[in-house]
Amino acid sequence: MTEIDHRIRGFIGENFLFGEDANRLGADESLVQQGIIDSTGVLELVTFLEADFQVKIADDELVPQNLDTIHNLVAFIERKLAAATQLA
């Protein structure tokens, strides 16, 4: 498990699973279809990602391909961080 994965799972566990172990979630399980997050939860998740990883997420990036699974979230943040590093 990467540091990004760990931090995302920690946030999901604390805020949506109410302390349950988020490590039980499969990396490719849909957070929406599992009923873990809803549209309001997505906004909370985006706020966390922007603050914790210091990235800016554009409206057109608010799609399931980026935000619906742990795997997609980790890959999305890795791409955002890599792009920010290239710009620096």
KAMO-V828272 format. One record per residue. N is the residue number from 1. RES is the residue in one letter. PHI is phi in radians with two decimals (999 if undefined). PSI is psi in degrees with one decimal (999 if undefined). D_LAST is the distance of its C-alpha to the last C-alpha in whole Angstrom. Layout:
BEGIN
n=[N & N]
res=[RES & RES]
phi=[PHI & PHI]
psi=[PSI & PSI]
d_last=[D_LAST & D_LAST]
END
This chain:
BEGIN
n=[1 & 2 & 3 & 4 & 5 & 6 & 7 & 8 & 9 & 10 & 11 & 12 & 13 & 14 & 15 & 16 & 17 & 18 & 19 & 20 & 21 & 22 & 23 & 24 & 25 & 26 & 27 & 28 & 29 & 30 & 31 & 32 & 33 & 34 & 35 & 36 & 37 & 38 & 39 & 40 & 41 & 42 & 43 & 44 & 45 & 46 & 47 & 48 & 49 & 50 & 51 & 52 & 53 & 54 & 55 & 56 & 57 & 58 & 59 & 60 & 61 & 62 & 63 & 64 & 65 & 66 & 67 & 68 & 69 & 70 & 71 & 72 & 73 & 74 & 75 & 76 & 77 & 78 & 79 & 80 & 81 & 82 & 83 & 84 & 85 & 86 & 87 & 88]
res=[M & T & E & I & D & H & R & I & R & G & F & I & G & E & N & F & L & F & G & E & D & A & N & R & L & G & A & D & E & S & L & V & Q & Q & G & I & I & D & S & T & G & V & L & E & L & V & T & F & L & E & A & D & F & Q & V & K & I & A & D & D & E & L & V & P & Q & N & L & D & T & I & H & N & L & V & A & F & I & E & R & K & L & A & A & A & T & Q & L & A]
phi=[999 & -1.40 & -1.09 & -1.08 & -0.99 & -1.04 & -1.17 & -1.15 & -1.08 & -1.07 & -1.11 & -1.10 & -1.06 & -1.27 & -1.76 & -2.12 & -1.81 & 0.90 & 1.61 & -1.19 & -1.27 & -1.28 & -1.19 & -1.27 & -1.30 & -1.22 & -1.08 & -1.92 & -1.34 & -1.23 & -1.20 & -1.31 & -1.12 & -1.38 & 1.34 & -1.38 & -2.26 & -2.12 & -1.08 & -1.18 & -1.10 & -1.07 & -1.14 & -1.10 & -1.09 & -1.10 & -1.05 & -1.08 & -1.04 & -1.11 & -1.29 & -1.28 & -1.81 & 0.93 & -2.13 & -1.91 & -1.89 & -1.37 & -0.98 & -1.28 & -1.65 & -1.46 & -2.25 & -0.97 & -1.05 & -1.82 & -2.21 & -1.58 & -2.34 & -1.05 & -1.00 & -1.12 & -1.08 & -1.09 & -1.10 & -1.09 & -1.14 & -1.04 & -1.14 & -1.10 & -1.18 & -1.13 & -1.15 & -1.15 & -1.16 & -1.18 & -1.37 & -1.34]
psi=[130.1 & 168.3 & -40.3 & -47.6 & -47.4 & -45.8 & -40.3 & -46.1 & -37.9 & -44.8 & -45.9 & -43.1 & -44.8 & -37.3 & -23.6 & -25.6 & 1.7 & 50.9 & -9.2 & 157.8 & 112.7 & -10.0 & -15.6 & -17.4 & 132.9 & 147.5 & -25.3 & 13.4 & 134.8 & 123.1 & -32.1 & -50.5 & -29.4 & -6.0 & 17.5 & -42.4 & 154.1 & -166.8 & -37.2 & -38.5 & -35.8 & -42.1 & -39.5 & -42.5 & -43.5 & -42.6 & -43.6 & -48.5 & -44.4 & -41.8 & -46.4 & -38.0 & -0.5 & 51.9 & 160.4 & 126.7 & 118.7 & 156.7 & -38.7 & -5.6 & -3.2 & 67.9 & 155.1 & -32.7 & -21.4 & -28.7 & -1.9 & -15.6 & 162.4 & -45.4 & -47.8 & -40.3 & -46.8 & -46.6 & -40.7 & -47.8 & -39.7 & -41.7 & -42.4 & -43.6 & -39.1 & -40.8 & -39.6 & -36.5 & -39.3 & -31.2 & -21.9 & 999]
d_last=[27 & 23 & 22 & 20 & 24 & 26 & 24 & 24 & 28 & 29 & 28 & 30 & 33 & 33 & 32 & 34 & 36 & 37 & 37 & 38 & 36 & 33 & 33 & 37 & 35 & 34 & 30 & 32 & 34 & 33 & 33 & 34 & 37 & 38 & 38 & 36 & 33 & 34 & 33 & 32 & 31 & 28 & 27 & 27 & 25 & 23 & 23 & 22 & 20 & 18 & 19 & 19 & 15 & 13 & 13 & 15 & 17 & 19 & 23 & 23 & 21 & 24 & 26 & 28 & 26 & 23 & 25 & 29 & 29 & 27 & 26 & 24 & 23 & 21 & 20 & 19 & 17 & 15 & 14 & 13 & 11 & 10 & 9 & 6 & 5 & 6 & 4 & 0]
END
